[in-house]
């Protein structure tokens, strides 16, 4: 399954949950996660979307560590079956 398809499933699931999942671009600060997931009640998480079996690049891993050190939840999604669990975890934060 292609990364774009997984990303579309994520955005659709977030929308069905009443939230937003805008594409995240950060000019001049490469390596940031692909999507910011904003759920009702002020819950936020960052999601890096990868094709099945692919892993984040070293710069992406560094950005994930930075965000986690700041207290944000960061997830790597490479299978649509993970979406429900990720959204549940974000809701719990």
PyMOL Python script that loads the backbone (N, CA, C, O; Angstrom):
from pymol import cmd

cmd.read_pdbstr("""\
ATOM      1  N   UNK A   1       0.852  -1.178   0.000  1.00  0.00           N
ATOM      2  CA  UNK A   1       0.000   0.000   0.000  1.00  0.00           C
ATOM      3  C   UNK A   1       0.893   1.235   0.000  1.00  0.00           C
ATOM      4  O   UNK A   1       1.906   1.278   0.699  1.00  0.00           O
ATOM      5  N   UNK A   2       0.526   2.206  -0.761  1.00  0.00           N
ATOM      6  CA  UNK A   2       1.321   3.421  -0.892  1.00  0.00           C
ATOM      7  C   UNK A   2       1.091   4.368   0.284  1.00  0.00           C
ATOM      8  O   UNK A   2       0.032   4.365   0.913  1.00  0.00           O
ATOM      9  N   UNK A   3       2.106   5.169   0.560  1.00  0.00           N
ATOM     10  CA  UNK A   3       2.050   6.131   1.658  1.00  0.00           C
ATOM     11  C   UNK A   3       0.857   7.080   1.521  1.00  0.00           C
ATOM     12  O   UNK A   3       0.179   7.374   2.505  1.00  0.00           O
ATOM     13  N   UNK A   4       0.603   7.554   0.307  1.00  0.00           N
ATOM     14  CA  UNK A   4      -0.507   8.494   0.090  1.00  0.00           C
ATOM     15  C   UNK A   4      -1.857   7.886   0.490  1.00  0.00           C
ATOM     16  O   UNK A   4      -2.719   8.583   1.025  1.00  0.00           O
ATOM     17  N   UNK A   5      -2.034   6.605   0.234  1.00  0.00           N
ATOM     18  CA  UNK A   5      -3.294   5.940   0.574  1.00  0.00           C
ATOM     19  C   UNK A   5      -3.447   5.853   2.086  1.00  0.00           C
ATOM     20  O   UNK A   5      -4.528   6.102   2.620  1.00  0.00           O
ATOM     21  N   UNK A   6      -2.363   5.498   2.780  1.00  0.00           N
ATOM     22  CA  UNK A   6      -2.401   5.435   4.242  1.00  0.00           C
ATOM     23  C   UNK A   6      -2.704   6.819   4.813  1.00  0.00           C
ATOM     24  O   UNK A   6      -3.498   6.960   5.743  1.00  0.00           O
ATOM     25  N   UNK A   7      -2.059   7.838   4.243  1.00  0.00           N
ATOM     26  CA  UNK A   7      -2.276   9.208   4.711  1.00  0.00           C
ATOM     27  C   UNK A   7      -3.722   9.644   4.509  1.00  0.00           C
ATOM     28  O   UNK A   7      -4.283  10.326   5.367  1.00  0.00           O
ATOM     29  N   UNK A   8      -4.330   9.267   3.399  1.00  0.00           N
ATOM     30  CA  UNK A   8      -5.732   9.604   3.146  1.00  0.00           C
ATOM     31  C   UNK A   8      -6.642   8.910   4.155  1.00  0.00           C
ATOM     32  O   UNK A   8      -7.592   9.517   4.649  1.00  0.00           O
ATOM     33  N   UNK A   9      -6.365   7.652   4.464  1.00  0.00           N
ATOM     34  CA  UNK A   9      -7.156   6.933   5.465  1.00  0.00           C
ATOM     35  C   UNK A   9      -7.053   7.627   6.828  1.00  0.00           C
ATOM     36  O   UNK A   9      -8.046   7.744   7.547  1.00  0.00           O
ATOM     37  N   UNK A  10      -5.852   8.085   7.177  1.00  0.00           N
ATOM     38  CA  UNK A  10      -5.667   8.806   8.435  1.00  0.00           C
ATOM     39  C   UNK A  10      -6.514  10.074   8.449  1.00  0.00           C
ATOM     40  O   UNK A  10      -7.265  10.310   9.396  1.00  0.00           O
ATOM     41  N   UNK A  11      -6.397  10.884   7.410  1.00  0.00           N
ATOM     42  CA  UNK A  11      -7.146  12.140   7.353  1.00  0.00           C
ATOM     43  C   UNK A  11      -8.653  11.885   7.417  1.00  0.00           C
ATOM     44  O   UNK A  11      -9.376  12.621   8.090  1.00  0.00           O
ATOM     45  N   UNK A  12      -9.127  10.864   6.731  1.00  0.00           N
ATOM     46  CA  UNK A  12     -10.556  10.530   6.758  1.00  0.00           C
ATOM     47  C   UNK A  12     -10.998  10.103   8.158  1.00  0.00           C
ATOM     48  O   UNK A  12     -12.057  10.519   8.626  1.00  0.00           O
ATOM     49  N   UNK A  13     -10.195   9.277   8.825  1.00  0.00           N
ATOM     50  CA  UNK A  13     -10.543   8.807  10.169  1.00  0.00           C
ATOM     51  C   UNK A  13     -10.565   9.962  11.166  1.00  0.00           C
ATOM     52  O   UNK A  13     -11.434  10.019  12.036  1.00  0.00           O
ATOM     53  N   UNK A  14      -9.623  10.867  11.041  1.00  0.00           N
ATOM     54  CA  UNK A  14      -9.598  12.030  11.937  1.00  0.00           C
ATOM     55  C   UNK A  14     -10.832  12.896  11.697  1.00  0.00           C
ATOM     56  O   UNK A  14     -11.471  13.346  12.647  1.00  0.00           O
ATOM     57  N   UNK A  15     -11.162  13.126  10.445  1.00  0.00           N
ATOM     58  CA  UNK A  15     -12.340  13.926  10.103  1.00  0.00           C
ATOM     59  C   UNK A  15     -13.614  13.275  10.658  1.00  0.00           C
ATOM     60  O   UNK A  15     -14.492  13.970  11.170  1.00  0.00           O
ATOM     61  N   UNK A  16     -13.715  11.945  10.558  1.00  0.00           N
ATOM     62  CA  UNK A  16     -14.884  11.234  11.087  1.00  0.00           C
ATOM     63  C   UNK A  16     -14.952  11.324  12.607  1.00  0.00           C
ATOM     64  O   UNK A  16     -16.022  11.169  13.195  1.00  0.00           O
ATOM     65  N   UNK A  17     -13.813  11.575  13.238  1.00  0.00           N
ATOM     66  CA  UNK A  17     -13.764  11.728  14.694  1.00  0.00           C
ATOM     67  C   UNK A  17     -14.044  13.165  15.121  1.00  0.00           C
ATOM     68  O   UNK A  17     -13.999  13.488  16.308  1.00  0.00           O
ATOM     69  N   UNK A  18     -14.332  14.023  14.149  1.00  0.00           N
ATOM     70  CA  UNK A  18     -14.622  15.422  14.459  1.00  0.00           C
ATOM     71  C   UNK A  18     -13.395  16.303  14.541  1.00  0.00           C
ATOM     72  O   UNK A  18     -13.467  17.430  15.029  1.00  0.00           O
ATOM     73  N   UNK A  19     -12.249  15.788  14.060  1.00  0.00           N
ATOM     74  CA  UNK A  19     -11.017  16.549  14.160  1.00  0.00           C
ATOM     75  C   UNK A  19     -10.478  16.978  12.812  1.00  0.00           C
ATOM     76  O   UNK A  19     -11.146  16.868  11.783  1.00  0.00           O
ATOM     77  N   UNK A  20      -9.256  17.466  12.847  1.00  0.00           N
ATOM     78  CA  UNK A  20      -8.552  17.921  11.659  1.00  0.00           C
ATOM     79  C   UNK A  20      -7.190  17.238  11.607  1.00  0.00           C
ATOM     80  O   UNK A  20      -6.600  16.931  12.643  1.00  0.00           O
ATOM     81  N   UNK A  21      -6.699  17.003  10.394  1.00  0.00           N
ATOM     82  CA  UNK A  21      -5.361  16.435  10.220  1.00  0.00           C
ATOM     83  C   UNK A  21      -4.657  17.167   9.083  1.00  0.00           C
ATOM     84  O   UNK A  21      -4.394  16.581   8.032  1.00  0.00           O
ATOM     85  N   UNK A  22      -4.351  18.456   9.292  1.00  0.00           N
ATOM     86  CA  UNK A  22      -3.718  19.205   8.210  1.00  0.00           C
ATOM     87  C   UNK A  22      -2.318  18.682   7.893  1.00  0.00           C
ATOM     88  O   UNK A  22      -1.582  18.223   8.767  1.00  0.00           O
ATOM     89  N   UNK A  23      -1.987  18.771   6.623  1.00  0.00           N
ATOM     90  CA  UNK A  23      -0.635  18.446   6.177  1.00  0.00           C
ATOM     91  C   UNK A  23       0.289  19.472   6.804  1.00  0.00           C
ATOM     92  O   UNK A  23       0.000  20.668   6.788  1.00  0.00           O
ATOM     93  N   UNK A  24       1.402  19.004   7.358  1.00  0.00           N
ATOM     94  CA  UNK A  24       2.307  19.888   8.063  1.00  0.00           C
ATOM     95  C   UNK A  24       3.563  20.105   7.236  1.00  0.00           C
ATOM     96  O   UNK A  24       4.311  19.165   6.967  1.00  0.00           O
ATOM     97  N   UNK A  25       3.788  21.342   6.839  1.00  0.00           N
ATOM     98  CA  UNK A  25       5.019  21.696   6.156  1.00  0.00           C
ATOM     99  C   UNK A  25       5.684  22.798   6.959  1.00  0.00           C
ATOM    100  O   UNK A  25       5.025  23.716   7.448  1.00  0.00           O
ATOM    101  N   UNK A  26       6.981  22.693   7.086  1.00  0.00           N
ATOM    102  CA  UNK A  26       7.714  23.657   7.876  1.00  0.00           C
ATOM    103  C   UNK A  26       8.941  24.118   7.093  1.00  0.00           C
ATOM    104  O   UNK A  26      10.021  23.545   7.235  1.00  0.00           O
ATOM    105  N   UNK A  27       8.779  25.142   6.274  1.00  0.00           N
ATOM    106  CA  UNK A  27       9.916  25.624   5.487  1.00  0.00           C
ATOM    107  C   UNK A  27      11.091  26.006   6.391  1.00  0.00           C
ATOM    108  O   UNK A  27      10.922  26.705   7.390  1.00  0.00           O
ATOM    109  N   UNK A  28      12.256  25.545   6.029  1.00  0.00           N
ATOM    110  CA  UNK A  28      13.449  25.856   6.801  1.00  0.00           C
ATOM    111  C   UNK A  28      13.659  24.961   8.006  1.00  0.00           C
ATOM    112  O   UNK A  28      14.637  25.133   8.733  1.00  0.00           O
ATOM    113  N   UNK A  29      12.761  24.004   8.238  1.00  0.00           N
ATOM    114  CA  UNK A  29      12.887  23.096   9.373  1.00  0.00           C
ATOM    115  C   UNK A  29      12.472  21.712   8.910  1.00  0.00           C
ATOM    116  O   UNK A  29      11.432  21.193   9.315  1.00  0.00           O
ATOM    117  N   UNK A  30      13.289  21.127   8.064  1.00  0.00           N
ATOM    118  CA  UNK A  30      12.994  19.816   7.471  1.00  0.00           C
ATOM    119  C   UNK A  30      12.883  18.714   8.509  1.00  0.00           C
ATOM    120  O   UNK A  30      13.388  18.832   9.625  1.00  0.00           O
ATOM    121  N   UNK A  31      12.211  17.639   8.116  1.00  0.00           N
ATOM    122  CA  UNK A  31      12.134  16.446   8.944  1.00  0.00           C
ATOM    123  C   UNK A  31      10.955  16.389   9.887  1.00  0.00           C
ATOM    124  O   UNK A  31      10.823  15.436  10.656  1.00  0.00           O
ATOM    125  N   UNK A  32      10.093  17.392   9.843  1.00  0.00           N
ATOM    126  CA  UNK A  32       8.926  17.387  10.723  1.00  0.00           C
ATOM    127  C   UNK A  32       7.913  16.350  10.234  1.00  0.00           C
ATOM    128  O   UNK A  32       7.884  16.029   9.046  1.00  0.00           O
ATOM    129  N   UNK A  33       7.075  15.819  11.145  1.00  0.00           N
ATOM    130  CA  UNK A  33       6.075  14.816  10.754  1.00  0.00           C
ATOM    131  C   UNK A  33       5.113  15.337   9.684  1.00  0.00           C
ATOM    132  O   UNK A  33       4.937  16.545   9.523  1.00  0.00           O
ATOM    133  N   UNK A  34       4.496  14.405   8.958  1.00  0.00           N
ATOM    134  CA  UNK A  34       3.627  14.744   7.833  1.00  0.00           C
ATOM    135  C   UNK A  34       2.324  15.430   8.227  1.00  0.00           C
ATOM    136  O   UNK A  34       1.864  16.335   7.532  1.00  0.00           O
ATOM    137  N   UNK A  35       1.731  15.004   9.333  1.00  0.00           N
ATOM    138  CA  UNK A  35       0.412  15.509   9.734  1.00  0.00           C
ATOM    139  C   UNK A  35       0.389  15.913  11.197  1.00  0.00           C
ATOM    140  O   UNK A  35       1.038  15.296  12.041  1.00  0.00           O
ATOM    141  N   UNK A  36      -0.366  16.953  11.475  1.00  0.00           N
ATOM    142  CA  UNK A  36      -0.703  17.316  12.848  1.00  0.00           C
ATOM    143  C   UNK A  36      -2.137  16.847  13.038  1.00  0.00           C
ATOM    144  O   UNK A  36      -3.019  17.240  12.275  1.00  0.00           O
ATOM    145  N   UNK A  37      -2.377  16.032  14.019  1.00  0.00           N
ATOM    146  CA  UNK A  37      -3.723  15.532  14.291  1.00  0.00           C
ATOM    147  C   UNK A  37      -4.294  16.332  15.453  1.00  0.00           C
ATOM    148  O   UNK A  37      -3.755  16.325  16.559  1.00  0.00           O
ATOM    149  N   UNK A  38      -5.394  17.019  15.178  1.00  0.00           N
ATOM    150  CA  UNK A  38      -6.083  17.856  16.161  1.00  0.00           C
ATOM    151  C   UNK A  38      -7.455  17.254  16.425  1.00  0.00           C
ATOM    152  O   UNK A  38      -8.306  17.217  15.536  1.00  0.00           O
ATOM    153  N   UNK A  39      -7.666  16.783  17.643  1.00  0.00           N
ATOM    154  CA  UNK A  39      -8.931  16.139  17.990  1.00  0.00           C
ATOM    155  C   UNK A  39      -9.705  16.989  18.986  1.00  0.00           C
ATOM    156  O   UNK A  39      -9.114  17.775  19.725  1.00  0.00           O
ATOM    157  N   UNK A  40     -11.033  16.833  19.010  1.00  0.00           N
ATOM    158  CA  UNK A  40     -11.853  17.601  19.941  1.00  0.00           C
ATOM    159  C   UNK A  40     -11.333  17.463  21.378  1.00  0.00           C
ATOM    160  O   UNK A  40     -10.836  16.412  21.784  1.00  0.00           O
ATOM    161  N   UNK A  41     -11.464  18.547  22.119  1.00  0.00           N
ATOM    162  CA  UNK A  41     -11.020  18.552  23.502  1.00  0.00           C
ATOM    163  C   UNK A  41      -9.578  19.015  23.662  1.00  0.00           C
ATOM    164  O   UNK A  41      -9.019  18.931  24.756  1.00  0.00           O
ATOM    165  N   UNK A  42      -8.973  19.501  22.588  1.00  0.00           N
ATOM    166  CA  UNK A  42      -7.618  20.025  22.668  1.00  0.00           C
ATOM    167  C   UNK A  42      -6.527  18.977  22.598  1.00  0.00           C
ATOM    168  O   UNK A  42      -5.413  19.221  23.060  1.00  0.00           O
ATOM    169  N   UNK A  43      -6.817  17.822  22.035  1.00  0.00           N
ATOM    170  CA  UNK A  43      -5.828  16.747  21.935  1.00  0.00           C
ATOM    171  C   UNK A  43      -5.053  16.887  20.626  1.00  0.00           C
ATOM    172  O   UNK A  43      -5.631  17.106  19.562  1.00  0.00           O
ATOM    173  N   UNK A  44      -3.730  16.753  20.734  1.00  0.00           N
ATOM    174  CA  UNK A  44      -2.865  16.946  19.571  1.00  0.00           C
ATOM    175  C   UNK A  44      -1.808  15.855  19.507  1.00  0.00           C
ATOM    176  O   UNK A  44      -1.301  15.391  20.528  1.00  0.00           O
ATOM    177  N   UNK A  45      -1.490  15.461  18.291  1.00  0.00           N
ATOM    178  CA  UNK A  45      -0.416  14.504  18.070  1.00  0.00           C
ATOM    179  C   UNK A  45       0.177  14.732  16.689  1.00  0.00           C
ATOM    180  O   UNK A  45      -0.477  15.288  15.807  1.00  0.00           O
ATOM    181  N   UNK A  46       1.399  14.307  16.511  1.00  0.00           N
ATOM    182  CA  UNK A  46       2.078  14.412  15.230  1.00  0.00           C
ATOM    183  C   UNK A  46       2.205  13.010  14.646  1.00  0.00           C
ATOM    184  O   UNK A  46       2.534  12.063  15.360  1.00  0.00           O
ATOM    185  N   UNK A  47       1.944  12.882  13.351  1.00  0.00           N
ATOM    186  CA  UNK A  47       2.001  11.569  12.710  1.00  0.00           C
ATOM    187  C   UNK A  47       2.889  11.623  11.472  1.00  0.00           C
ATOM    188  O   UNK A  47       2.668  12.414  10.554  1.00  0.00           O
ATOM    189  N   UNK A  48       3.890  10.764  11.476  1.00  0.00           N
ATOM    190  CA  UNK A  48       4.753  10.548  10.313  1.00  0.00           C
ATOM    191  C   UNK A  48       4.179   9.349   9.568  1.00  0.00           C
ATOM    192  O   UNK A  48       4.048   8.267  10.140  1.00  0.00           O
ATOM    193  N   UNK A  49       3.838   9.534   8.308  1.00  0.00           N
ATOM    194  CA  UNK A  49       3.248   8.456   7.514  1.00  0.00           C
ATOM    195  C   UNK A  49       4.328   7.868   6.606  1.00  0.00           C
ATOM    196  O   UNK A  49       5.048   8.590   5.917  1.00  0.00           O
ATOM    197  N   UNK A  50       4.418   6.549   6.625  1.00  0.00           N
ATOM    198  CA  UNK A  50       5.407   5.838   5.820  1.00  0.00           C
ATOM    199  C   UNK A  50       4.720   4.710   5.056  1.00  0.00           C
ATOM    200  O   UNK A  50       3.670   4.213   5.463  1.00  0.00           O
ATOM    201  N   UNK A  51       5.326   4.320   3.954  1.00  0.00           N
ATOM    202  CA  UNK A  51       4.868   3.129   3.248  1.00  0.00           C
ATOM    203  C   UNK A  51       5.153   1.926   4.141  1.00  0.00           C
ATOM    204  O   UNK A  51       6.070   1.976   4.961  1.00  0.00           O
ATOM    205  N   UNK A  52       4.393   0.858   3.998  1.00  0.00           N
ATOM    206  CA  UNK A  52       4.607  -0.317   4.850  1.00  0.00           C
ATOM    207  C   UNK A  52       6.069  -0.767   4.884  1.00  0.00           C
ATOM    208  O   UNK A  52       6.715  -0.936   3.850  1.00  0.00           O
ATOM    209  N   UNK A  53       6.564  -0.955   6.105  1.00  0.00           N
ATOM    210  CA  UNK A  53       7.921  -1.435   6.291  1.00  0.00           C
ATOM    211  C   UNK A  53       9.004  -0.381   6.216  1.00  0.00           C
ATOM    212  O   UNK A  53      10.160  -0.667   6.526  1.00  0.00           O
ATOM    213  N   UNK A  54       8.660   0.832   5.812  1.00  0.00           N
ATOM    214  CA  UNK A  54       9.651   1.911   5.725  1.00  0.00           C
ATOM    215  C   UNK A  54       9.801   2.558   7.101  1.00  0.00           C
ATOM    216  O   UNK A  54       8.881   2.521   7.918  1.00  0.00           O
ATOM    217  N   UNK A  55      10.957   3.145   7.344  1.00  0.00           N
ATOM    218  CA  UNK A  55      11.233   3.785   8.631  1.00  0.00           C
ATOM    219  C   UNK A  55      11.634   5.237   8.395  1.00  0.00           C
ATOM    220  O   UNK A  55      12.081   5.588   7.303  1.00  0.00           O
ATOM    221  N   UNK A  56      11.478   6.087   9.418  1.00  0.00           N
ATOM    222  CA  UNK A  56      11.868   7.489   9.273  1.00  0.00           C
ATOM    223  C   UNK A  56      13.374   7.637   9.012  1.00  0.00           C
ATOM    224  O   UNK A  56      14.187   6.837   9.476  1.00  0.00           O
ATOM    225  N   UNK A  57      13.711   8.671   8.263  1.00  0.00           N
ATOM    226  CA  UNK A  57      15.109   9.018   8.016  1.00  0.00           C
ATOM    227  C   UNK A  57      15.721   9.561   9.309  1.00  0.00           C
ATOM    228  O   UNK A  57      14.989   9.971  10.211  1.00  0.00           O
ATOM    229  N   UNK A  58      17.040   9.569   9.410  1.00  0.00           N
ATOM    230  CA  UNK A  58      17.681  10.071  10.631  1.00  0.00           C
ATOM    231  C   UNK A  58      17.243  11.482  11.036  1.00  0.00           C
ATOM    232  O   UNK A  58      17.040  11.741  12.222  1.00  0.00           O
ATOM    233  N   UNK A  59      17.097  12.395  10.073  1.00  0.00           N
ATOM    234  CA  UNK A  59      16.646  13.744  10.418  1.00  0.00           C
ATOM    235  C   UNK A  59      15.225  13.711  10.978  1.00  0.00           C
ATOM    236  O   UNK A  59      14.912  14.436  11.922  1.00  0.00           O
ATOM    237  N   UNK A  60      14.368  12.877  10.402  1.00  0.00           N
ATOM    238  CA  UNK A  60      13.006  12.751  10.913  1.00  0.00           C
ATOM    239  C   UNK A  60      13.023  12.200  12.340  1.00  0.00           C
ATOM    240  O   UNK A  60      12.282  12.678  13.198  1.00  0.00           O
ATOM    241  N   UNK A  61      13.857  11.207  12.592  1.00  0.00           N
ATOM    242  CA  UNK A  61      13.977  10.652  13.953  1.00  0.00           C
ATOM    243  C   UNK A  61      14.413  11.740  14.935  1.00  0.00           C
ATOM    244  O   UNK A  61      13.914  11.805  16.058  1.00  0.00           O
ATOM    245  N   UNK A  62      15.341  12.588  14.507  1.00  0.00           N
ATOM    246  CA  UNK A  62      15.807  13.679  15.376  1.00  0.00           C
ATOM    247  C   UNK A  62      14.670  14.648  15.681  1.00  0.00           C
ATOM    248  O   UNK A  62      14.532  15.098  16.819  1.00  0.00           O
ATOM    249  N   UNK A  63      13.867  14.970  14.692  1.00  0.00           N
ATOM    250  CA  UNK A  63      12.721  15.874  14.915  1.00  0.00           C
ATOM    251  C   UNK A  63      11.692  15.217  15.837  1.00  0.00           C
ATOM    252  O   UNK A  63      11.109  15.883  16.692  1.00  0.00           O
ATOM    253  N   UNK A  64      11.473  13.922  15.664  1.00  0.00           N
ATOM    254  CA  UNK A  64      10.536  13.204  16.536  1.00  0.00           C
ATOM    255  C   UNK A  64      11.024  13.266  17.981  1.00  0.00           C
ATOM    256  O   UNK A  64      10.236  13.512  18.895  1.00  0.00           O
ATOM    257  N   UNK A  65      12.320  13.043  18.188  1.00  0.00           N
ATOM    258  CA  UNK A  65      12.882  13.123  19.555  1.00  0.00           C
ATOM    259  C   UNK A  65      12.680  14.510  20.138  1.00  0.00           C
ATOM    260  O   UNK A  65      12.302  14.648  21.302  1.00  0.00           O
ATOM    261  N   UNK A  66      12.929  15.541  19.336  1.00  0.00           N
ATOM    262  CA  UNK A  66      12.760  16.918  19.798  1.00  0.00           C
ATOM    263  C   UNK A  66      11.320  17.177  20.225  1.00  0.00           C
ATOM    264  O   UNK A  66      11.076  17.740  21.292  1.00  0.00           O
ATOM    265  N   UNK A  67      10.371  16.767  19.396  1.00  0.00           N
ATOM    266  CA  UNK A  67       8.957  16.967  19.734  1.00  0.00           C
ATOM    267  C   UNK A  67       8.576  16.198  20.995  1.00  0.00           C
ATOM    268  O   UNK A  67       7.844  16.712  21.840  1.00  0.00           O
ATOM    269  N   UNK A  68       9.067  14.978  21.124  1.00  0.00           N
ATOM    270  CA  UNK A  68       8.771  14.173  22.323  1.00  0.00           C
ATOM    271  C   UNK A  68       9.384  14.813  23.568  1.00  0.00           C
ATOM    272  O   UNK A  68       8.769  14.803  24.634  1.00  0.00           O
ATOM    273  N   UNK A  69      10.593  15.369  23.441  1.00  0.00           N
ATOM    274  CA  UNK A  69      11.212  16.059  24.576  1.00  0.00           C
ATOM    275  C   UNK A  69      10.394  17.274  25.004  1.00  0.00           C
ATOM    276  O   UNK A  69      10.412  17.664  26.171  1.00  0.00           O
ATOM    277  N   UNK A  70       9.684  17.862  24.059  1.00  0.00           N
ATOM    278  CA  UNK A  70       8.809  19.000  24.360  1.00  0.00           C
ATOM    279  C   UNK A  70       7.454  18.557  24.910  1.00  0.00           C
ATOM    280  O   UNK A  70       6.622  19.391  25.267  1.00  0.00           O
ATOM    281  N   UNK A  71       7.237  17.250  24.975  1.00  0.00           N
ATOM    282  CA  UNK A  71       6.012  16.720  25.558  1.00  0.00           C
ATOM    283  C   UNK A  71       4.916  16.357  24.583  1.00  0.00           C
ATOM    284  O   UNK A  71       3.794  16.069  25.000  1.00  0.00           O
ATOM    285  N   UNK A  72       5.211  16.363  23.288  1.00  0.00           N
ATOM    286  CA  UNK A  72       4.213  16.023  22.283  1.00  0.00           C
ATOM    287  C   UNK A  72       4.266  14.544  21.932  1.00  0.00           C
ATOM    288  O   UNK A  72       5.326  13.920  21.977  1.00  0.00           O
ATOM    289  N   UNK A  73       3.116  13.997  21.584  1.00  0.00           N
ATOM    290  CA  UNK A  73       3.026  12.618  21.117  1.00  0.00           C
ATOM    291  C   UNK A  73       3.377  12.592  19.631  1.00  0.00           C
ATOM    292  O   UNK A  73       2.858  13.388  18.848  1.00  0.00           O
ATOM    293  N   UNK A  74       4.263  11.673  19.250  1.00  0.00           N
ATOM    294  CA  UNK A  74       4.668  11.511  17.858  1.00  0.00           C
ATOM    295  C   UNK A  74       4.529  10.037  17.496  1.00  0.00           C
ATOM    296  O   UNK A  74       4.985   9.163  18.234  1.00  0.00           O
ATOM    297  N   UNK A  75       3.897   9.768  16.359  1.00  0.00           N
ATOM    298  CA  UNK A  75       3.641   8.405  15.925  1.00  0.00           C
ATOM    299  C   UNK A  75       4.172   8.202  14.515  1.00  0.00           C
ATOM    300  O   UNK A  75       4.197   9.131  13.708  1.00  0.00           O
ATOM    301  N   UNK A  76       4.594   6.979  14.229  1.00  0.00           N
ATOM    302  CA  UNK A  76       4.963   6.586  12.878  1.00  0.00           C
ATOM    303  C   UNK A  76       3.911   5.584  12.428  1.00  0.00           C
ATOM    304  O   UNK A  76       3.727   4.539  13.051  1.00  0.00           O
ATOM    305  N   UNK A  77       3.229   5.909  11.350  1.00  0.00           N
ATOM    306  CA  UNK A  77       2.115   5.113  10.826  1.00  0.00           C
ATOM    307  C   UNK A  77       2.525   4.490   9.501  1.00  0.00           C
ATOM    308  O   UNK A  77       2.858   5.204   8.555  1.00  0.00           O
ATOM    309  N   UNK A  78       2.503   3.150   9.424  1.00  0.00           N
ATOM    310  CA  UNK A  78       2.822   2.502   8.156  1.00  0.00           C
ATOM    311  C   UNK A  78       1.807   1.428   7.768  1.00  0.00           C
ATOM    312  O   UNK A  78       2.043   0.634   6.858  1.00  0.00           O
ATOM    313  N   UNK A  79       0.675   1.418   8.473  1.00  0.00           N
ATOM    314  CA  UNK A  79      -0.374   0.434   8.168  1.00  0.00           C
ATOM    315  C   UNK A  79      -1.711   1.019   8.639  1.00  0.00           C
ATOM    316  O   UNK A  79      -1.807   1.531   9.754  1.00  0.00           O
ATOM    317  N   UNK A  80      -2.732   0.942   7.795  1.00  0.00           N
ATOM    318  CA  UNK A  80      -4.011   1.549   8.168  1.00  0.00           C
ATOM    319  C   UNK A  80      -4.612   0.926   9.426  1.00  0.00           C
ATOM    320  O   UNK A  80      -5.432   1.551  10.098  1.00  0.00           O
ATOM    321  N   UNK A  81      -4.208  -0.295   9.744  1.00  0.00           N
ATOM    322  CA  UNK A  81      -4.741  -0.940  10.956  1.00  0.00           C
ATOM    323  C   UNK A  81      -4.265  -0.242  12.235  1.00  0.00           C
ATOM    324  O   UNK A  81      -4.828  -0.481  13.303  1.00  0.00           O
ATOM    325  N   UNK A  82      -3.262   0.597  12.151  1.00  0.00           N
ATOM    326  CA  UNK A  82      -2.733   1.316  13.313  1.00  0.00           C
ATOM    327  C   UNK A  82      -3.509   2.595  13.615  1.00  0.00           C
ATOM    328  O   UNK A  82      -3.369   3.153  14.703  1.00  0.00           O
ATOM    329  N   UNK A  83      -4.307   3.059  12.693  1.00  0.00           N
ATOM    330  CA  UNK A  83      -4.939   4.371  12.816  1.00  0.00           C
ATOM    331  C   UNK A  83      -5.818   4.471  14.059  1.00  0.00           C
ATOM    332  O   UNK A  83      -5.707   5.440  14.809  1.00  0.00           O
ATOM    333  N   UNK A  84      -6.683   3.498  14.291  1.00  0.00           N
ATOM    334  CA  UNK A  84      -7.580   3.546  15.446  1.00  0.00           C
ATOM    335  C   UNK A  84      -6.811   3.644  16.752  1.00  0.00           C
ATOM    336  O   UNK A  84      -7.170   4.437  17.622  1.00  0.00           O
ATOM    337  N   UNK A  85      -5.764   2.855  16.900  1.00  0.00           N
ATOM    338  CA  UNK A  85      -4.961   2.892  18.106  1.00  0.00           C
ATOM    339  C   UNK A  85      -4.254   4.209  18.300  1.00  0.00           C
ATOM    340  O   UNK A  85      -4.170   4.711  19.421  1.00  0.00           O
ATOM    341  N   UNK A  86      -3.744   4.778  17.222  1.00  0.00           N
ATOM    342  CA  UNK A  86      -3.080   6.087  17.316  1.00  0.00           C
ATOM    343  C   UNK A  86      -4.076   7.143  17.754  1.00  0.00           C
ATOM    344  O   UNK A  86      -3.776   7.944  18.640  1.00  0.00           O
ATOM    345  N   UNK A  87      -5.253   7.159  17.153  1.00  0.00           N
ATOM    346  CA  UNK A  87      -6.261   8.159  17.534  1.00  0.00           C
ATOM    347  C   UNK A  87      -6.690   7.971  18.981  1.00  0.00           C
ATOM    348  O   UNK A  87      -6.887   8.952  19.698  1.00  0.00           O
ATOM    349  N   UNK A  88      -6.838   6.719  19.420  1.00  0.00           N
ATOM    350  CA  UNK A  88      -7.173   6.469  20.827  1.00  0.00           C
ATOM    351  C   UNK A  88      -6.102   7.017  21.763  1.00  0.00           C
ATOM    352  O   UNK A  88      -6.423   7.606  22.795  1.00  0.00           O
ATOM    353  N   UNK A  89      -4.831   6.829  21.409  1.00  0.00           N
ATOM    354  CA  UNK A  89      -3.739   7.341  22.240  1.00  0.00           C
ATOM    355  C   UNK A  89      -3.728   8.855  22.265  1.00  0.00           C
ATOM    356  O   UNK A  89      -3.499   9.454  23.316  1.00  0.00           O
ATOM    357  N   UNK A  90      -3.971   9.478  21.132  1.00  0.00           N
ATOM    358  CA  UNK A  90      -4.013  10.943  21.099  1.00  0.00           C
ATOM    359  C   UNK A  90      -5.161  11.459  21.952  1.00  0.00           C
ATOM    360  O   UNK A  90      -5.001  12.444  22.672  1.00  0.00           O
ATOM    361  N   UNK A  91      -6.308  10.812  21.882  1.00  0.00           N
ATOM    362  CA  UNK A  91      -7.453  11.230  22.705  1.00  0.00           C
ATOM    363  C   UNK A  91      -7.132  11.122  24.191  1.00  0.00           C
ATOM    364  O   UNK A  91      -7.657  11.892  24.995  1.00  0.00           O
ATOM    365  N   UNK A  92      -6.280  10.180  24.559  1.00  0.00           N
ATOM    366  CA  UNK A  92      -5.953   9.927  25.974  1.00  0.00           C
ATOM    367  C   UNK A  92      -4.914  10.910  26.515  1.00  0.00           C
ATOM    368  O   UNK A  92      -4.661  10.938  27.719  1.00  0.00           O
ATOM    369  N   UNK A  93      -4.312  11.715  25.639  1.00  0.00           N
ATOM    370  CA  UNK A  93      -3.291  12.660  26.094  1.00  0.00           C
ATOM    371  C   UNK A  93      -3.901  13.956  26.575  1.00  0.00           C
ATOM    372  O   UNK A  93      -3.179  14.862  26.993  1.00  0.00           O
TER     373      UNK A  93
END
""", "prot")
cmd.dss("prot")
cmd.show_as("cartoon", "prot")
cmd.util.cbc("prot")
cmd.orient("prot")
